Amino acid sequence: SLVARSLGYHFINTGEMYRALTWKGLEEGLDLGDEKAVLALAKRLLWEFRSTEEGTLKTTIDGMGVTTQIRDERVSQNSSIVAANPGVRRFLCRLQRRLGSRGGIVMEGRDITTHVFPDADFKIYLDASIEERAQRRDRQLLVPAGGLQAALQARLVGFRADIEIAAQVVNHAQHSHHHLAGRERCNRRAADPPVPTERPHGGFDEFPS
């Protein structure tokens, strides 16, 4: 998003689309492993992408913003099932192409440089270690945002249960890392060529450089 802002472009994290669909499926009690049912839900929803003042496009479904809902832990635990649905990926890829058809956009996502826009002007692959992903997950869990986070903060009363949280976030990061790595081997061919970048401990302001 910092790159997009510095260029005066729009920005979208396409992973939010999969998380939004996951949340909606959970709300409706769908079996997320039922690929046909989840695809039918995706096609039934009204997908819109509304720009913030900073130029970030936020996903809305049926007129509802879902920025808070998609950070729910149950969404994190189930979004990989939806993301592995071939029909859903094809459907959302079409939406993503439509969003980027006029140019002037930075897209973040695993299929962007290979399936959505293989002819993109610039392709950058940004990686992070399992430890860094765990730290990010830790920060997400500890940010008050209602629901689970608020309940945890109330129960902890200012005392961080370091061992329990560390075990949770590392396990989640390892599961996500290995699952996504496997999925990427199937779904992603090498972009030609991407710019590989790994800055596990760099500050946010360093990335646009």
SEMAR-348520 format. One line per field, with one value per residue: x, y, z of N, C-alpha, C in turn. Coordinates in nm, 2 decimals. Layout:
n.px	[X ...]
n.py	[Y ...]
n.pz	[Z ...]
ca.px	[X ...]
ca.py	[Y ...]
ca.pz	[Z ...]
c.px	[X ...]
c.py	[Y ...]
c.pz	[Z ...]
This chain:
n.px	[0.08 0.20 0.38 0.19 0.07 0.28 0.31 0.07 -0.13 -0.40 -0.46 -0.49 -0.54 -0.57 -0.62 -0.81 -1.05 -1.09 -1.10 -1.32 -1.52 -1.50 -1.58 -1.85 -1.95 -1.92 -2.09 -2.33 -2.35 -2.24 -2.09 -1.76 -1.60 -1.75 -1.73 -1.89 -2.11 -1.99 -1.88 -2.12 -2.22 -2.03 -2.08 -2.33 -2.32 -2.29 -2.02 -1.81 -1.57 -1.44 -1.28 -1.05 -0.94 -0.67 -0.64 -0.66 -0.83 -1.11 -1.28 -1.62 -1.92 -2.24 -2.30 -2.19 -1.93 -1.64 -1.41 -1.34 -1.46 -1.33 -1.09 -1.13 -1.06 -1.16 -1.21 -0.95 -0.86 -1.00 -0.99 -0.80 -0.92 -1.12 -0.97 -0.84 -1.02 -1.09 -1.28 -1.37 -1.13 -1.09 -1.32 -1.28 -1.04 -1.12 -1.26 -1.05 -0.90 -1.07 -1.07 -0.81 -0.79 -0.77 -0.53 -0.28 -0.27 -0.17 -0.14 -0.18 -0.11 -0.12 -0.15 -0.12 0.09 0.12 -0.12 -0.33 -0.24 -0.02 0.14 0.22 0.37 0.56 0.69 0.70 0.81 0.76 0.88 0.86 0.99 0.90 0.91 0.88 0.62 0.48 0.52 0.37 0.12 0.09 0.07 -0.17 -0.35 -0.34 -0.44 -0.70 -1.01 -1.27 -1.49 -1.31 -1.06 -1.11 -1.22 -1.00 -0.83 -0.96 -0.97 -0.70 -0.62 -0.42 -0.20 0.02 -0.02 0.24 0.35 0.13 0.02 0.24 0.27 0.03 0.04 0.28 0.22 0.00 0.13 0.32 0.15 0.01 0.23 0.34 0.11 0.04 0.27 0.27 0.04 0.12 0.31 0.16 -0.01 0.13 0.34 0.68 0.72 0.82 1.10 1.02 1.09 1.27 1.23 1.32 1.27 1.28 1.30 1.28 1.16 0.83 0.86 1.08 1.02 0.90 1.13]
n.py	[-0.12 0.12 0.15 0.19 0.42 0.60 0.62 0.72 0.54 0.31 0.05 -0.29 -0.57 -0.88 -1.11 -1.04 -1.08 -1.36 -1.41 -1.26 -1.40 -1.64 -1.57 -1.50 -1.74 -1.89 -1.75 -1.82 -2.08 -2.27 -2.56 -2.54 -2.70 -2.78 -2.74 -2.66 -2.53 -2.32 -2.17 -2.10 -1.93 -1.73 -1.62 -1.53 -1.31 -0.95 -0.79 -0.53 -0.27 -0.03 0.28 0.40 0.71 0.70 0.56 0.28 -0.01 -0.14 -0.44 -0.50 -0.67 -0.74 -0.47 -0.43 -0.35 -0.54 -0.53 -0.56 -0.81 -1.00 -1.04 -1.21 -1.49 -1.74 -1.71 -1.69 -1.95 -2.10 -1.99 -2.09 -2.32 -2.22 -2.07 -2.27 -2.36 -2.43 -2.33 -2.10 -1.95 -1.90 -1.75 -1.52 -1.43 -1.32 -1.10 -0.96 -0.91 -0.73 -0.52 -0.43 -0.36 -0.10 -0.01 0.16 0.05 -0.13 -0.46 -0.71 -1.04 -1.40 -1.51 -1.31 -1.22 -1.44 -1.56 -1.37 -1.12 -1.18 -1.03 -0.81 -0.48 -0.47 -0.71 -0.83 -1.04 -1.09 -1.22 -1.38 -1.50 -1.79 -1.72 -1.44 -1.42 -1.53 -1.34 -1.13 -1.24 -1.26 -0.98 -0.92 -1.07 -0.94 -0.68 -0.48 -0.54 -0.59 -0.87 -1.18 -1.07 -0.86 -1.00 -1.16 -0.96 -0.86 -1.08 -1.12 -0.90 -0.71 -0.87 -1.05 -1.37 -1.52 -1.77 -1.93 -1.78 -1.75 -2.02 -2.06 -1.87 -1.94 -2.20 -2.15 -1.99 -2.17 -2.37 -2.23 -2.14 -2.39 -2.50 -2.31 -2.30 -2.55 -2.52 -2.32 -2.44 -2.59 -2.40 -2.18 -2.08 -1.99 -1.65 -1.42 -1.25 -1.26 -1.01 -1.12 -1.06 -1.04 -0.92 -0.97 -0.83 -0.57 -0.23 -0.09 0.14 0.09 -0.08 0.04 0.14]
n.pz	[0.00 0.06 -0.15 -0.36 -0.27 -0.28 -0.56 -0.64 -0.70 -0.70 -0.44 -0.37 -0.16 -0.26 -0.12 0.07 -0.06 -0.07 0.21 0.27 0.14 0.27 0.54 0.49 0.40 0.63 0.80 0.68 0.73 0.56 0.42 0.38 0.24 0.03 -0.29 -0.50 -0.38 -0.24 -0.46 -0.59 -0.39 -0.41 -0.66 -0.63 -0.46 -0.43 -0.54 -0.45 -0.46 -0.27 -0.24 0.00 0.16 0.13 -0.10 -0.09 -0.19 -0.06 0.02 -0.03 0.03 -0.09 -0.03 0.22 0.43 0.53 0.67 0.95 1.01 0.86 0.98 1.19 1.39 1.32 1.05 0.96 1.01 0.83 0.57 0.39 0.29 0.12 -0.05 -0.19 -0.37 -0.69 -0.88 -0.74 -0.74 -1.01 -1.06 -0.89 -0.99 -1.24 -1.14 -1.04 -1.26 -1.39 -1.21 -1.24 -1.51 -1.61 -1.53 -1.32 -1.06 -0.77 -0.69 -0.45 -0.40 -0.45 -0.70 -0.88 -1.05 -1.22 -1.30 -1.30 -1.39 -1.59 -1.76 -1.62 -1.55 -1.34 -1.13 -0.81 -0.56 -0.24 0.05 0.37 0.68 0.88 1.15 1.14 1.03 1.24 1.44 1.33 1.34 1.61 1.67 1.55 1.70 1.94 1.91 2.00 1.88 1.91 1.98 1.98 2.03 2.21 2.42 2.50 2.59 2.81 2.98 3.02 3.15 3.12 3.14 2.95 2.83 2.75 2.68 2.60 2.39 2.22 2.14 2.00 1.79 1.65 1.58 1.41 1.22 1.11 1.01 0.81 0.66 0.55 0.43 0.24 0.09 -0.03 -0.18 -0.35 -0.50 -0.67 -0.79 -0.88 -1.12 -1.20 -1.20 -1.47 -1.49 -1.13 -0.88 -0.63 -0.28 0.05 0.36 0.66 0.91 0.85 0.87 0.79 0.64 0.48 0.27 0.03 -0.09]
ca.px	[0.00 0.29 0.42 0.08 0.05 0.39 0.29 -0.06 -0.21 -0.49 -0.40 -0.58 -0.49 -0.67 -0.65 -0.93 -1.17 -1.11 -1.14 -1.46 -1.61 -1.49 -1.66 -1.99 -1.98 -1.93 -2.21 -2.45 -2.34 -2.20 -1.97 -1.66 -1.54 -1.84 -1.68 -2.00 -2.19 -1.91 -1.87 -2.25 -2.23 -1.94 -2.15 -2.46 -2.29 -2.26 -1.89 -1.78 -1.44 -1.45 -1.15 -1.03 -0.87 -0.53 -0.64 -0.68 -0.96 -1.16 -1.38 -1.75 -2.01 -2.38 -2.31 -2.14 -1.78 -1.61 -1.27 -1.32 -1.51 -1.24 -0.98 -1.18 -0.97 -1.23 -1.18 -0.81 -0.85 -1.08 -0.98 -0.72 -1.01 -1.19 -0.87 -0.80 -1.13 -1.05 -1.38 -1.36 -1.01 -1.11 -1.41 -1.22 -0.94 -1.19 -1.29 -0.93 -0.86 -1.16 -1.02 -0.68 -0.79 -0.74 -0.40 -0.28 -0.31 -0.08 -0.22 -0.10 -0.18 -0.04 -0.17 -0.13 0.19 0.12 -0.25 -0.42 -0.17 0.12 0.22 0.23 0.49 0.66 0.65 0.78 0.78 0.80 0.87 0.89 1.02 0.79 0.91 0.82 0.47 0.43 0.51 0.26 0.00 0.08 0.02 -0.31 -0.43 -0.33 -0.50 -0.84 -1.10 -1.40 -1.50 -1.21 -0.95 -1.15 -1.23 -0.87 -0.77 -1.03 -0.93 -0.56 -0.61 -0.29 -0.08 0.03 0.02 0.34 0.37 0.02 0.01 0.35 0.25 -0.08 0.08 0.38 0.15 -0.08 0.22 0.38 0.05 -0.01 0.34 0.35 0.00 0.05 0.39 0.23 -0.05 0.19 0.38 0.06 -0.09 0.21 0.47 0.77 0.70 0.94 1.11 0.98 1.20 1.25 1.27 1.29 1.31 1.21 1.30 1.28 1.05 0.74 0.90 1.19 0.97 0.89 1.26]
ca.py	[0.00 0.23 0.17 0.25 0.56 0.69 0.64 0.77 0.43 0.23 -0.07 -0.39 -0.70 -0.97 -1.21 -1.00 -1.13 -1.49 -1.40 -1.21 -1.51 -1.74 -1.52 -1.51 -1.88 -1.93 -1.69 -1.89 -2.22 -2.35 -2.65 -2.47 -2.80 -2.81 -2.64 -2.60 -2.44 -2.20 -2.10 -2.05 -1.82 -1.62 -1.57 -1.47 -1.19 -0.83 -0.75 -0.39 -0.23 0.11 0.34 0.49 0.83 0.67 0.49 0.14 -0.06 -0.23 -0.53 -0.50 -0.78 -0.70 -0.34 -0.43 -0.35 -0.66 -0.52 -0.62 -0.95 -1.09 -1.07 -1.31 -1.61 -1.86 -1.69 -1.73 -2.09 -2.16 -1.92 -2.17 -2.41 -2.14 -2.03 -2.38 -2.40 -2.39 -2.24 -1.97 -1.88 -1.85 -1.64 -1.40 -1.38 -1.24 -0.98 -0.89 -0.85 -0.62 -0.41 -0.38 -0.34 0.04 0.02 0.25 -0.02 -0.23 -0.57 -0.80 -1.17 -1.51 -1.55 -1.19 -1.21 -1.56 -1.60 -1.26 -1.02 -1.23 -0.92 -0.69 -0.41 -0.50 -0.83 -0.84 -1.15 -1.05 -1.34 -1.36 -1.62 -1.83 -1.64 -1.31 -1.44 -1.56 -1.21 -1.05 -1.30 -1.21 -0.84 -0.92 -1.12 -0.85 -0.56 -0.48 -0.51 -0.65 -1.02 -1.26 -0.99 -0.78 -1.10 -1.19 -0.85 -0.85 -1.19 -1.11 -0.78 -0.65 -0.96 -1.13 -1.51 -1.53 -1.91 -1.98 -1.70 -1.79 -2.15 -2.04 -1.80 -2.01 -2.31 -2.10 -1.95 -2.29 -2.44 -2.14 -2.14 -2.51 -2.52 -2.21 -2.33 -2.66 -2.47 -2.23 -2.52 -2.63 -2.30 -2.07 -2.10 -1.88 -1.53 -1.42 -1.31 -1.17 -0.95 -1.18 -0.97 -1.08 -0.83 -1.02 -0.74 -0.43 -0.15 -0.07 0.25 0.05 -0.16 0.10 0.17]
ca.pz	[0.00 0.06 -0.29 -0.43 -0.23 -0.33 -0.70 -0.67 -0.75 -0.60 -0.39 -0.32 -0.12 -0.31 -0.02 0.14 -0.13 -0.02 0.35 0.28 0.10 0.39 0.64 0.45 0.40 0.77 0.85 0.63 0.77 0.45 0.43 0.30 0.15 -0.08 -0.38 -0.58 -0.29 -0.22 -0.58 -0.61 -0.30 -0.46 -0.78 -0.58 -0.39 -0.50 -0.50 -0.48 -0.40 -0.24 -0.21 0.11 0.12 0.09 -0.23 -0.08 -0.23 0.04 -0.04 0.03 -0.02 -0.07 0.03 0.36 0.46 0.61 0.71 1.08 1.02 0.79 1.07 1.29 1.39 1.25 0.91 0.94 1.02 0.72 0.44 0.30 0.22 0.01 -0.15 -0.27 -0.45 -0.83 -0.93 -0.68 -0.78 -1.15 -1.05 -0.83 -1.09 -1.33 -1.08 -1.02 -1.39 -1.42 -1.13 -1.29 -1.65 -1.65 -1.49 -1.21 -0.94 -0.71 -0.64 -0.36 -0.41 -0.49 -0.84 -0.96 -1.16 -1.30 -1.36 -1.32 -1.48 -1.62 -1.83 -1.54 -1.57 -1.24 -1.04 -0.69 -0.47 -0.10 0.14 0.51 0.76 0.97 1.28 1.12 1.02 1.38 1.51 1.27 1.39 1.75 1.68 1.51 1.81 2.06 1.88 2.03 1.76 1.95 1.96 2.04 2.08 2.33 2.53 2.55 2.66 2.93 3.06 3.06 3.24 3.10 3.15 2.84 2.85 2.64 2.63 2.52 2.27 2.13 2.08 1.91 1.67 1.58 1.52 1.30 1.11 1.05 0.93 0.70 0.57 0.48 0.35 0.13 0.01 -0.11 -0.28 -0.45 -0.59 -0.76 -0.86 -0.92 -1.19 -1.18 -1.28 -1.56 -1.35 -1.03 -0.80 -0.49 -0.17 0.19 0.47 0.78 1.02 0.81 0.90 0.68 0.55 0.40 0.16 -0.10 -0.15]
c.px	[0.09 0.35 0.31 0.06 0.16 0.38 0.16 -0.15 -0.31 -0.41 -0.51 -0.51 -0.60 -0.71 -0.78 -1.06 -1.19 -1.15 -1.28 -1.56 -1.61 -1.59 -1.81 -2.03 -2.00 -2.06 -2.34 -2.45 -2.31 -2.09 -1.87 -1.59 -1.63 -1.81 -1.79 -2.08 -2.12 -1.90 -2.01 -2.27 -2.15 -2.01 -2.27 -2.43 -2.26 -2.12 -1.86 -1.64 -1.43 -1.32 -1.15 -0.96 -0.73 -0.52 -0.65 -0.82 -1.00 -1.28 -1.51 -1.84 -2.15 -2.39 -2.25 -1.99 -1.75 -1.47 -1.25 -1.35 -1.40 -1.11 -1.01 -1.09 -1.03 -1.21 -1.04 -0.79 -0.91 -1.06 -0.90 -0.81 -1.08 -1.09 -0.82 -0.91 -1.11 -1.15 -1.38 -1.24 -1.03 -1.21 -1.35 -1.11 -1.00 -1.22 -1.16 -0.88 -0.94 -1.11 -0.89 -0.68 -0.75 -0.60 -0.40 -0.31 -0.19 -0.16 -0.13 -0.18 -0.09 -0.04 -0.15 -0.04 0.19 -0.01 -0.34 -0.36 -0.03 0.21 0.23 0.37 0.60 0.60 0.75 0.73 0.84 0.78 0.90 0.91 0.90 0.79 0.85 0.66 0.41 0.42 0.40 0.13 -0.02 0.03 -0.12 -0.40 -0.44 -0.39 -0.65 -0.92 -1.24 -1.39 -1.39 -1.10 -0.99 -1.17 -1.10 -0.81 -0.83 -0.99 -0.78 -0.53 -0.46 -0.17 -0.08 0.07 0.11 0.35 0.26 0.00 0.12 0.32 0.14 -0.03 0.18 0.31 0.07 0.01 0.28 0.28 0.02 0.10 0.35 0.23 0.01 0.17 0.35 0.13 0.01 0.26 0.29 0.01 0.00 0.33 0.56 0.74 0.83 1.00 1.06 1.11 1.19 1.30 1.23 1.35 1.24 1.20 1.30 1.15 0.96 0.80 1.01 1.14 0.96 1.02 1.31]
c.py	[0.13 0.26 0.24 0.39 0.65 0.71 0.70 0.67 0.38 0.11 -0.16 -0.52 -0.80 -1.08 -1.17 -1.06 -1.28 -1.50 -1.35 -1.32 -1.62 -1.69 -1.53 -1.65 -1.93 -1.88 -1.76 -2.03 -2.32 -2.45 -2.60 -2.57 -2.83 -2.70 -2.58 -2.50 -2.31 -2.11 -2.03 -1.92 -1.70 -1.55 -1.49 -1.33 -1.07 -0.79 -0.61 -0.36 -0.08 0.16 0.42 0.61 0.81 0.59 0.34 0.10 -0.16 -0.31 -0.51 -0.61 -0.74 -0.57 -0.33 -0.44 -0.47 -0.65 -0.58 -0.77 -1.04 -1.12 -1.16 -1.43 -1.73 -1.84 -1.73 -1.88 -2.16 -2.10 -2.01 -2.27 -2.34 -2.11 -2.14 -2.43 -2.35 -2.30 -2.11 -1.89 -1.82 -1.73 -1.51 -1.34 -1.29 -1.10 -0.89 -0.83 -0.73 -0.50 -0.35 -0.34 -0.20 0.08 0.11 0.18 -0.11 -0.34 -0.67 -0.93 -1.28 -1.55 -1.43 -1.19 -1.33 -1.59 -1.47 -1.16 -1.07 -1.13 -0.80 -0.62 -0.45 -0.61 -0.84 -0.95 -1.12 -1.17 -1.30 -1.50 -1.66 -1.75 -1.50 -1.32 -1.46 -1.42 -1.12 -1.11 -1.26 -1.07 -0.84 -0.97 -1.02 -0.71 -0.56 -0.45 -0.57 -0.80 -1.09 -1.17 -0.91 -0.88 -1.14 -1.08 -0.83 -0.96 -1.17 -1.00 -0.73 -0.74 -1.06 -1.27 -1.55 -1.67 -1.95 -1.91 -1.74 -1.92 -2.14 -1.98 -1.87 -2.13 -2.27 -2.06 -2.07 -2.36 -2.36 -2.15 -2.27 -2.54 -2.43 -2.25 -2.45 -2.61 -2.39 -2.32 -2.57 -2.52 -2.19 -2.12 -1.98 -1.76 -1.50 -1.28 -1.21 -1.11 -1.01 -1.08 -1.03 -0.99 -0.86 -0.92 -0.60 -0.36 -0.13 0.04 0.21 -0.02 -0.09 0.13 0.05]
c.pz	[0.00 -0.07 -0.37 -0.40 -0.28 -0.48 -0.74 -0.73 -0.65 -0.56 -0.34 -0.28 -0.16 -0.21 0.06 0.07 -0.08 0.13 0.36 0.24 0.21 0.50 0.61 0.45 0.54 0.83 0.80 0.66 0.66 0.48 0.33 0.21 0.03 -0.19 -0.46 -0.50 -0.27 -0.34 -0.61 -0.52 -0.36 -0.58 -0.74 -0.52 -0.48 -0.45 -0.54 -0.41 -0.39 -0.19 -0.08 0.07 0.08 -0.04 -0.22 -0.11 -0.13 -0.01 0.04 -0.04 0.01 0.01 0.17 0.36 0.55 0.66 0.85 1.08 0.96 0.87 1.19 1.28 1.32 1.10 0.88 0.93 0.90 0.58 0.34 0.22 0.10 -0.09 -0.24 -0.37 -0.60 -0.89 -0.87 -0.72 -0.92 -1.14 -1.00 -0.92 -1.19 -1.27 -1.07 -1.15 -1.43 -1.34 -1.19 -1.44 -1.70 -1.60 -1.36 -1.08 -0.90 -0.65 -0.56 -0.37 -0.47 -0.63 -0.93 -1.08 -1.25 -1.37 -1.39 -1.42 -1.51 -1.70 -1.75 -1.56 -1.47 -1.16 -0.93 -0.60 -0.34 -0.01 0.28 0.58 0.84 1.10 1.26 1.10 1.16 1.45 1.46 1.33 1.54 1.76 1.64 1.63 1.93 2.03 1.91 1.91 1.79 1.94 2.04 2.11 2.21 2.45 2.59 2.63 2.80 3.03 3.11 3.15 3.24 3.11 3.03 2.87 2.73 2.59 2.55 2.39 2.17 2.06 1.98 1.78 1.59 1.51 1.40 1.19 1.04 0.96 0.80 0.60 0.49 0.39 0.22 0.03 -0.08 -0.22 -0.39 -0.55 -0.70 -0.85 -0.92 -0.99 -1.17 -1.27 -1.36 -1.57 -1.25 -0.96 -0.66 -0.38 -0.04 0.29 0.60 0.89 0.98 0.84 0.77 0.58 0.45 0.27 0.03 -0.17 -0.23]
